[in-house]
Amino acid sequence: MSTVTIVMLVILAILIAAFIALYFFGKKMEKKQAAQKEQMDAIAQTVTMMVIDKKKMKLKDAGFPAVVVENTPKYLRRSKVPVVKAKIGPQIMSLMCDAQVYPLIP
């Protein structure tokens, strides 16, 4: 066998192993996401709120407490997140919004 054939077979084997690993990792993450969604649905509450503003902004500029920023992974701190400023009862709060719900908010 030529050197090129051996190199191609090694690369093919590595790619197949990577796809298999990603498949199982994806399945695991899918199960974890389903469990988290179940928990969210279980504790969901209906509230009336008046949306004041909605934007996509950096986490540190959104006005969240320092604990939220500290507990966020470092690679996500610079990314823009959907933020909704709303009046809930007598308080005005800044809330991080789910990306799927963000377009539905008026």
C-alpha positions as CSV (number, residue, x, y, z in Angstrom):
1,M,0.0,0.0,0.0
2,S,1.1,3.5,-0.7
3,T,1.7,6.1,2.0
4,V,-1.2,8.2,0.7
5,T,-3.6,5.3,1.1
6,I,-2.5,4.7,4.6
7,V,-2.8,8.4,5.5
8,M,-6.3,8.5,4.0
9,L,-7.4,5.4,6.0
10,V,-6.1,6.8,9.2
11,I,-7.9,10.1,8.6
12,L,-11.1,8.2,7.7
13,A,-10.8,6.1,10.9
14,I,-10.3,9.3,13.0
15,L,-13.3,11.0,11.3
16,I,-15.5,7.9,11.9
17,A,-14.4,7.8,15.6
18,A,-15.2,11.6,15.9
19,F,-18.7,11.2,14.4
20,I,-19.4,8.2,16.7
21,A,-18.3,10.2,19.8
22,L,-20.4,13.2,18.7
23,Y,-23.4,11.0,18.2
24,F,-23.3,9.6,21.7
25,F,-22.4,13.0,23.2
26,G,-25.4,14.6,21.3
27,K,-27.7,11.8,22.6
28,K,-26.6,12.5,26.2
29,M,-27.1,16.2,25.8
30,E,-30.5,15.7,24.3
31,K,-31.6,13.6,27.3
32,K,-30.2,16.3,29.7
33,Q,-32.1,19.0,27.8
34,A,-35.3,17.0,27.9
35,A,-34.9,16.6,31.7
36,Q,-34.3,20.3,32.2
37,K,-37.3,21.2,30.0
38,E,-39.5,18.9,32.2
39,Q,-38.2,20.7,35.3
40,M,-38.9,24.1,33.8
41,D,-42.4,23.0,32.8
42,A,-43.1,21.7,36.3
43,I,-42.2,25.0,38.0
44,A,-43.5,27.4,35.3
45,Q,-45.8,30.1,36.5
46,T,-48.1,32.5,34.7
47,V,-47.5,36.1,35.5
48,T,-48.7,39.3,33.9
49,M,-45.9,41.7,32.9
50,M,-45.5,44.8,30.8
51,V,-42.6,44.6,28.5
52,I,-40.7,47.9,28.5
53,D,-37.7,47.0,26.3
54,K,-36.2,44.0,24.6
55,K,-32.6,43.9,23.2
56,K,-29.8,41.6,22.5
57,M,-26.9,42.8,24.6
58,K,-23.7,41.6,26.3
59,L,-24.2,39.9,29.6
60,K,-22.1,42.5,31.6
61,D,-24.1,45.4,30.0
62,A,-27.5,43.9,30.8
63,G,-27.5,45.0,34.4
64,F,-27.7,41.5,35.9
65,P,-26.4,40.9,39.4
66,A,-22.7,40.1,39.8
67,V,-23.5,36.5,40.8
68,V,-25.1,35.8,37.4
69,V,-22.1,37.1,35.5
70,E,-19.7,35.2,37.8
71,N,-21.6,31.9,37.3
72,T,-21.7,32.2,33.5
73,P,-18.9,30.3,31.7
74,K,-16.1,32.6,30.5
75,Y,-16.7,31.8,26.8
76,L,-20.3,33.1,27.1
77,R,-19.6,36.3,28.9
78,R,-18.8,38.2,25.7
79,S,-21.7,36.9,23.7
80,K,-24.9,38.8,23.2
81,V,-28.0,37.4,25.0
82,P,-31.7,38.2,24.6
83,V,-32.6,40.5,27.5
84,V,-36.1,41.7,28.3
85,K,-36.7,44.7,30.6
86,A,-40.2,44.3,32.1
87,K,-42.5,45.5,34.8
88,I,-43.6,42.6,36.9
89,G,-46.0,43.8,39.6
90,P,-44.4,46.9,41.2
91,Q,-40.8,46.0,40.2
92,I,-38.9,46.6,37.0
93,M,-36.6,43.7,36.3
94,S,-34.1,42.7,33.6
95,L,-34.7,39.1,32.5
96,M,-32.7,36.8,30.3
97,C,-35.0,35.4,27.7
98,D,-35.0,32.0,26.0
99,A,-33.9,32.4,22.4
100,Q,-36.9,30.5,21.1
101,V,-39.4,32.8,23.0
102,Y,-37.6,36.1,22.3
103,P,-39.1,36.7,18.8
104,L,-42.6,36.1,20.2
105,I,-42.4,38.8,22.8
106,P,-44.1,42.0,21.6
